[in-house]
């Protein structure tokens, strides 16, 4: 079986595709797998590191905010689209895939669209509860549409009935042990651990709110804070120091720039505070964690809000929109959940009920059925 994966831009698109590619390689080591991505995003590093063949095309997205600069960029994007379609045809003709699947990012559009027009079997996977423009268009022409959540169905007009497969989660996250993780992180058994983050770059609003929360609650030794500032949040420790929080003396407050051991930190946590990207939510569901979600308002179609609401409507998470986010509001929610462990546990259990833990297998079955 020969499979092409089109995915790029962010880990939220690439990691699920890699998980499925790994599943297909485990099923049959003779399966031929090729990724198509861009040369200047995460896929250019992650895909070859995972041991898969990788080809690139030059592609970019359209800028929606009106300005002269964006007009110029959009003209360039049209040129890249025309060239990329030609490049994709050459790759498809040479590889002759049995099936082509798109997992999102700018690259998915031209790859899947061209493959469908050339008569190859095609599929897409939509990670978000509110599909983006590209997948809305592709759903009308592909042979299989797969979704992370049921709610996305209402926003599509697909050629075939969509299949809810969930979103693959790394095995390391599924297998991590809470007690062992807490021991490694030096988190007391009876402490209420809050894991908070705003993404790899760092969300200013989340960082500011968490500075306020930690400053208000740092004298409570029964709450353990681990906060990831991201690349642009390196000012956080200094601000905490100004507010009387000594990171050297207060071992129950840990500030990192990045969390590169998410499997351990998630296993140890009681409460997760962060954005509502599809991959993050799948990890929260898979590990059965209570969460306070702060959807990013700066994403296409406001899809993080819709992602978050899919959990909120099932009492599987709390939400604070960024326009309503203050340190006081977030502190109040943290205190309430720390005081009511049964409530926190129930929210986590409801999240766990939403998890689909065999997503990679489900998606693999769909791909094989097309062939």
Secondary structure as the mmCIF struct_conf table of DSSP 4:
data_model
#
loop_
_struct_conf.conf_type_id
_struct_conf.id
_struct_conf.beg_label_comp_id
_struct_conf.beg_label_asym_id
_struct_conf.beg_label_seq_id
_struct_conf.end_label_comp_id
_struct_conf.end_label_asym_id
_struct_conf.end_label_seq_id
STRN STRN1 UNK A 2 UNK A 7
BEND BEND1 UNK A 9 UNK A 10
HELX_RH_AL_P HELX_RH_AL_P1 UNK A 11 UNK A 27
TURN_TY1_P TURN_TY1_P1 UNK A 29 UNK A 30
STRN STRN2 UNK A 32 UNK A 37
TURN_TY1_P TURN_TY1_P2 UNK A 39 UNK A 40
BEND BEND2 UNK A 41 UNK A 41
TURN_TY1_P TURN_TY1_P3 UNK A 42 UNK A 42
HELX_RH_AL_P HELX_RH_AL_P2 UNK A 43 UNK A 49
TURN_TY1_P TURN_TY1_P4 UNK A 50 UNK A 51
STRN STRN3 UNK A 53 UNK A 56
HELX_LH_PP_P HELX_LH_PP_P1 UNK A 61 UNK A 63
BEND BEND3 UNK A 65 UNK A 65
HELX_RH_AL_P HELX_RH_AL_P3 UNK A 68 UNK A 95
BEND BEND4 UNK A 98 UNK A 98
STRN STRN4 UNK A 99 UNK A 104
BEND BEND5 UNK A 105 UNK A 105
HELX_RH_AL_P HELX_RH_AL_P4 UNK A 106 UNK A 117
TURN_TY1_P TURN_TY1_P5 UNK A 118 UNK A 119
STRN STRN5 UNK A 121 UNK A 126
BEND BEND6 UNK A 128 UNK A 130
HELX_RH_AL_P HELX_RH_AL_P5 UNK A 133 UNK A 138
TURN_TY1_P TURN_TY1_P6 UNK A 139 UNK A 141
BEND BEND7 UNK A 143 UNK A 143
STRN STRN6 UNK A 144 UNK A 147
BEND BEND8 UNK A 148 UNK A 149
HELX_RH_3T_P HELX_RH_3T_P1 UNK A 150 UNK A 155
BEND BEND9 UNK A 159 UNK A 160
STRN STRN7 UNK A 163 UNK A 164
HELX_RH_AL_P HELX_RH_AL_P6 UNK A 171 UNK A 175
HELX_RH_AL_P HELX_RH_AL_P7 UNK A 178 UNK A 185
TURN_TY1_P TURN_TY1_P7 UNK A 186 UNK A 186
TURN_TY1_P TURN_TY1_P8 UNK A 189 UNK A 190
STRN STRN8 UNK A 192 UNK A 197
BEND BEND10 UNK A 200 UNK A 201
HELX_RH_AL_P HELX_RH_AL_P8 UNK A 204 UNK A 217
TURN_TY1_P TURN_TY1_P9 UNK A 218 UNK A 219
TURN_TY1_P TURN_TY1_P10 UNK A 221 UNK A 222
STRN STRN9 UNK A 223 UNK A 228
TURN_TY1_P TURN_TY1_P11 UNK A 231 UNK A 232
TURN_TY1_P TURN_TY1_P12 UNK A 234 UNK A 235
HELX_RH_AL_P HELX_RH_AL_P9 UNK A 236 UNK A 242
TURN_TY1_P TURN_TY1_P13 UNK A 243 UNK A 244
TURN_TY1_P TURN_TY1_P14 UNK A 247 UNK A 249
TURN_TY1_P TURN_TY1_P15 UNK A 251 UNK A 252
STRN STRN10 UNK A 253 UNK A 256
BEND BEND11 UNK A 257 UNK A 257
BEND BEND12 UNK A 260 UNK A 260
HELX_RH_AL_P HELX_RH_AL_P10 UNK A 262 UNK A 268
BEND BEND13 UNK A 270 UNK A 270
STRN STRN11 UNK A 271 UNK A 274
HELX_RH_AL_P HELX_RH_AL_P11 UNK A 278 UNK A 287
TURN_TY1_P TURN_TY1_P16 UNK A 288 UNK A 288
STRN STRN12 UNK A 290 UNK A 293
BEND BEND14 UNK A 297 UNK A 299
HELX_RH_3T_P HELX_RH_3T_P2 UNK A 300 UNK A 302
HELX_RH_AL_P HELX_RH_AL_P12 UNK A 303 UNK A 312
TURN_TY1_P TURN_TY1_P17 UNK A 313 UNK A 315
BEND BEND15 UNK A 316 UNK A 316
STRN STRN13 UNK A 318 UNK A 319
HELX_RH_3T_P HELX_RH_3T_P3 UNK A 322 UNK A 324
HELX_RH_AL_P HELX_RH_AL_P13 UNK A 327 UNK A 339
HELX_RH_AL_P HELX_RH_AL_P14 UNK A 341 UNK A 354
TURN_TY1_P TURN_TY1_P18 UNK A 357 UNK A 358
HELX_RH_AL_P HELX_RH_AL_P15 UNK A 359 UNK A 370
#
